[in-house]
């Protein structure tokens, strides 16, 4: 899934009428065969081709066996190096969408926002295998590392101020969580939690809580959290985490646009979004998204922000966060919110490294941090 655009380009080079001419059920077999040939050194070429040919006969009939055999043997012979792709300097959209394996609409967006070189770095970050990070519930990183080491799991401190530990490649997250009470959480999400500020003893409503990582982390920082979400299915995941850790964490099924709460000191809106900052962790998301999704998500984000504004006490705090890199879901949502709600102002934050702060906002860019992407703003209601 991560390299689907790259594989499709290479397959297309070896098909007279292009990959669009293939039966839909055949394409995944060719992609897997190409991936084995180019990226799995432990699989002999003859075995990868033979398996793909056999499977193609089962799903598409014997007439397609020869096509699959010819395409994959040709690919094995000619290879899949960068010289077979458009160059960044000559065709930046073609390079990012084919070699970089992101949809063309996203390649164009990132080129416009960042320019060719930085957009290429961002695409490379989206194609990395992400490190798994564990957040100990009590925040004792040193003690957690000792417990993990005693259980045979190597861990090192995550990025500063993220509250996380990086697990060694190949470590079992399940085994790590059996040794250390905590959650699996990317450092970018950890920085969003830190951006919420000093929450100890404060009542906080998390309006889009499930599956619950930030809500649990905020409880670990001493907040009195009520976790709300519109999805019962996703709330059940939070029930499992809450019960595993033995937390006091009330759960409410509710719409963020119409939150059924009295005003509280702090509200977190970790808004549903396109998630373009998390493509390394969710490689299939790039193929499920379309640019047409963004306006609809923006309307949802506006509705939840308006709902959240109604339950923030005077002098209280509204934290808006996403894991997307798209300005329509980040800066533009805050600009239009402030026009509708002049009782709120943007307030800077602390507790995160300087390189993820920008103009009083939290902004985490994957190619600069090696983490997921994130955006967050603190909105203070005038007293």
C-alpha positions in Angstrom: 0.0 0.0 0.0 2.8 2.4 0.8 4.5 2.0 -2.6 1.4 1.3 -4.6 1.9 4.4 -6.9 5.5 3.3 -7.6 4.5 -0.2 -8.4 1.7 0.8 -10.6 4.0 3.1 -12.6 6.5 0.2 -13.2 3.7 -2.3 -14.1 2.3 0.3 -16.5 5.6 0.4 -18.4 5.3 -3.3 -19.2 1.7 -3.4 -20.3 0.9 -2.4 -23.8 -2.6 -1.0 -22.9 -1.7 0.1 -19.3 -2.8 -1.2 -16.0 -6.2 0.2 -16.5 -6.8 -2.6 -19.0 -6.4 -5.3 -16.4 -9.2 -7.1 -14.6 -9.5 -5.4 -11.1 -8.9 -8.7 -9.3 -5.6 -9.2 -11.1 -3.9 -5.9 -10.2 -3.3 -6.8 -6.5 -1.6 -10.0 -7.6 0.7 -8.1 -9.9 1.5 -5.5 -7.3 2.4 -8.1 -4.7 4.6 -9.9 -7.3 6.3 -6.7 -8.2 6.9 -5.9 -4.5 8.4 -9.3 -3.9 10.7 -8.9 -6.9 12.0 -5.4 -6.0 11.8 -5.2 -2.2 11.9 -8.6 -0.6 15.4 -9.9 -1.0 14.5 -13.2 0.7 12.1 -14.2 -2.1 13.8 -15.7 -5.3 12.6 -14.1 -8.5 11.4 -17.4 -9.9 9.3 -18.1 -6.8 7.6 -14.6 -6.9 6.8 -15.0 -10.6 5.5 -18.5 -10.2 3.3 -17.7 -7.3 1.8 -14.7 -9.1 1.1 -16.7 -12.2 -0.6 -19.4 -10.3 -2.8 -17.0 -8.4 -3.7 -15.1 -11.5 -5.1 -18.2 -13.1 -7.3 -18.8 -10.1 -8.8 -15.3 -10.1 -8.8 -14.3 -13.8 -8.6 -17.5 -15.8 -5.7 -19.1 -17.7 -5.6 -16.5 -20.4 -4.0 -14.0 -18.0 -1.2 -16.3 -16.9 0.9 -15.4 -19.8 0.4 -11.7 -19.3 1.4 -11.9 -15.6 4.4 -14.1 -16.4 5.6 -11.7 -19.1 5.1 -8.5 -17.1 6.9 -9.8 -14.0 9.8 -11.4 -15.9 10.3 -8.2 -17.8 10.2 -6.2 -14.6 12.7 -8.5 -12.9 15.1 -8.0 -15.8 14.8 -4.2 -16.1 14.5 -3.4 -12.4 12.6 -0.5 -10.6 15.3 2.1 -9.9 14.6 5.9 -9.9 16.0 6.2 -13.4 12.7 4.7 -14.6 10.7 7.5 -13.1 10.1 11.2 -13.9 12.8 13.4 -12.4 11.8 15.9 -9.7 13.4 18.8 -11.6 11.7 17.9 -14.9 8.2 16.7 -13.7 7.7 17.3 -10.0 4.1 16.1 -9.9 5.0 12.9 -11.9 8.0 12.3 -9.6 6.1 12.7 -6.4 3.0 10.7 -7.5 4.9 7.9 -9.1 8.3 7.5 -7.4 6.9 9.1 -4.2 3.6 7.1 -4.4 1.1 9.7 -3.4 -2.0 10.7 -5.3 -1.5 13.5 -7.9 -3.9 15.9 -6.1 -1.8 15.6 -2.9 1.5 16.0 -4.8 0.2 19.2 -6.3 -0.9 20.5 -2.9 2.4 19.8 -1.2 4.4 21.3 -4.1 2.4 24.5 -4.0 2.8 24.7 -0.2 6.4 23.6 0.2 8.2 23.7 -3.1 9.8 20.7 -4.9 12.6 19.9 -2.4 10.7 20.1 0.8 7.7 18.4 -0.8 10.0 15.5 -1.8 11.2 15.3 1.8 7.6 15.2 3.1 6.7 12.4 0.7 9.8 10.5 1.8 8.7 10.9 5.4 5.2 9.5 4.4 6.9 6.4 3.0 9.1 5.6 6.0 8.3 2.7 8.4 7.3 4.6 11.6 8.8 3.9 15.0 6.5 2.7 17.7 6.4 4.9 20.8 5.0 4.0 24.2 3.7 6.6 26.7 4.0 5.5 30.3 0.9 6.5 32.2 2.7 8.1 35.1 5.3 9.9 33.0 8.2 8.0 34.6 10.3 7.4 31.5 13.4 6.1 33.3 11.4 3.7 35.4 9.5 2.5 32.4 12.8 1.9 30.4 14.0 -0.2 33.3 10.8 -2.3 33.4 11.0 -2.8 29.7 14.7 -3.8 29.8 13.9 -6.3 32.5 11.3 -7.9 30.2 13.8 -8.0 27.3 12.5 -5.0 25.3 14.9 -2.2 24.4 13.6 1.4 24.5 15.1 4.8 24.3 13.7 8.3 25.2 11.4 9.7 22.5 11.7 13.3 21.3 12.0 15.9 24.1 8.8 16.9 25.9 6.7 14.2 24.1 6.4 12.0 27.1 7.2 8.9 25.0 9.7 6.1 24.7 10.8 4.7 21.3 10.6 0.9 21.2 13.3 -0.9 19.3 12.3 -2.2 15.8 10.6 -5.5 16.0 9.4 -5.0 19.6 5.9 -6.2 20.5 3.7 -3.3 21.6 1.4 -5.8 23.3 4.3 -7.2 25.4 5.5 -3.7 26.2 2.1 -2.7 27.5 2.0 -5.8 29.7 5.2 -4.6 31.3 4.4 -0.9 31.6 1.0 0.7 32.2 0.6 3.1 29.3 -0.5 3.6 25.8 1.0 3.5 22.3 1.2 7.1 21.2 3.2 9.0 18.6 5.4 11.9 19.8 3.3 14.3 17.7 0.2 13.3 19.8 2.3 13.7 22.9 3.1 17.2 22.0 -0.6 18.0 21.5 -1.1 16.7 25.0 1.7 19.0 26.3 0.2 21.9 24.3 -2.9 21.6 26.5 -0.8 23.1 29.3 -1.1 22.5 33.1 -4.3 20.5 33.4 -3.7 19.0 36.8 -7.0 19.1 38.8 -8.9 20.7 36.0 -12.2 19.5 34.5 -11.6 18.8 30.8 -14.0 17.5 28.1 -12.5 15.7 25.1 -15.2 16.0 22.5 -13.7 13.7 19.8 -12.0 11.3 22.2 -12.0 7.8 20.7 -9.9 5.8 20.5 -8.7 7.7 23.5 -4.9 8.2 23.5 -5.0 11.9 24.3 -7.8 11.5 26.9 -5.8 8.8 28.7 -2.6 10.9 28.5 -4.5 13.9 30.0 -5.8 11.7 32.9 -2.2 10.7 33.4 -1.3 14.4 33.7 -3.9 14.9 36.5 -6.9 16.2 34.5 -10.4 15.2 35.4 -11.5 14.1 31.9 -14.8 13.3 30.4 -14.4 11.6 27.1 -17.1 12.0 24.4 -17.4 10.7 20.9 -20.2 10.1 18.4 -19.0 6.5 17.6 -20.0 3.8 20.0 -17.8 1.4 18.2 -14.7 3.6 18.7 -15.8 4.3 22.3 -15.6 0.6 23.0 -11.9 0.8 22.2 -11.5 3.4 24.9 -13.5 1.3 27.4 -10.9 -1.5 26.9 -8.0 0.9 27.5 -9.7 2.6 30.5 -10.4 -0.8 32.1 -6.9 -2.1 31.4 -5.4 0.8 33.1 -8.0 1.1 35.9 -8.7 4.8 35.2 -11.5 7.1 36.3 -12.6 8.2 32.9 -16.4 8.7 32.3 -17.5 8.1 28.7 -20.3 9.8 26.8 -21.7 9.1 23.4 -22.5 12.5 22.0 -22.2 14.8 19.0 -19.4 17.3 19.2 -21.7 19.8 17.4 -24.2 19.6 20.3 -22.2 18.6 23.5 -24.5 17.8 26.4 -22.3 19.4 29.1 -22.3 22.3 31.4 -19.5 24.8 30.8 -16.0 23.6 31.9 -12.5 25.0 32.2 -11.0 23.3 29.2 -12.3 21.5 26.1 -10.2 19.6 23.6 -11.4 19.2 20.0 -9.1 16.6 18.4 -11.1 17.1 15.2 -11.8 14.4 12.5 -9.6 15.4 9.6 -8.0 14.1 6.4 -5.0 12.8 8.4 -2.4 13.7 5.8 0.2 14.1 8.6 -0.1 10.4 9.4 0.4 8.7 6.1 3.5 6.8 7.3 1.4 5.2 10.0 -1.7 4.7 7.8 -0.3 4.1 4.4 -3.6 3.1 2.9 -5.2 6.4 3.8 -3.6 8.2 0.8 -5.6 6.0 -1.6 -8.9 6.4 0.4 -8.8 10.1 0.5 -9.7 12.6 -2.2 -9.3 16.3 -2.4 -13.1 16.6 -2.5 -13.2 15.2 1.1 -11.6 18.3 2.5 -14.4 20.9 2.2 -16.8 18.4 3.9 -14.3 17.8 6.7 -13.9 21.5 7.2 -17.6 22.0 7.7 -17.6 19.2 10.3 -14.7 20.9 12.1 -16.5 24.2 12.1 -19.6 22.6 13.6 -17.6 20.9 16.4 -15.7 24.1 17.1 -18.9 26.0 17.5 -20.3 23.3 19.8 -17.2 23.3 21.9 -17.3 27.1 22.2 -20.6 26.9 24.0 -19.2 24.8 26.8 -16.1 26.8 27.7 -16.3 28.9 30.8 -15.3 32.6 30.6 -11.5 32.6 31.0 -11.5 28.9 30.0 -9.5 27.2 27.2 -10.5 25.6 23.9 -7.7 23.5 22.3 -8.2 22.6 18.6 -6.0 19.9 17.2 -5.7 17.9 14.0 -3.2 15.4 12.4 -3.5 16.9 9.0 -1.1 19.2 7.1 -3.8 21.0 5.0 -4.4 24.7 5.7 -8.2 24.5 5.1 -8.4 22.2 8.1 -5.9 24.1 10.3 -5.2 27.8 10.0 -8.3 28.6 7.9 -10.6 26.9 10.5 -9.1 29.0 13.3 -9.4 32.2 11.2 -13.0 31.7 10.4 -13.7 30.6 14.0 -12.3 33.8 15.4 -14.5 35.8 13.0 -17.6 34.0 14.4 -16.5 34.0 18.0 -14.8 37.3 18.9 -15.0 36.2 22.6 -11.9 34.0 21.9 -8.3 34.9 21.3 -5.3 32.8 20.3 -3.0 32.1 23.2 0.6 30.8 22.8 1.7 27.6 24.6 4.7 26.1 26.3 6.0 22.7 27.2 7.0 21.7 23.7 10.4 22.1 21.9 10.9 25.4 19.9 11.1 23.6 16.6 7.4 22.6 16.8 6.2 26.0 17.7 5.2 28.5 15.0 3.4 31.8 15.4 1.8 30.8 18.7 0.7 27.4 17.2 1.9 23.9 17.6 3.0 22.7 14.1 4.6 19.3 13.7 5.9 18.5 10.2 6.9 14.8 9.7 9.9 15.5 7.5 11.4 17.8 10.1 10.7 15.7 13.2 10.6 12.1 12.1 7.1 11.8 13.7 3.5 12.1 12.6 2.3 15.5 11.7 0.1 17.6 14.0 -1.4 21.0 14.4 -2.9 22.6 17.5 -4.0 26.0 18.7 -5.0 27.3 22.2 -8.1 29.5 22.1 -8.7 31.4 25.4 -12.2 32.7 26.1 -12.1 36.3 27.3 -12.9 36.6 31.0 
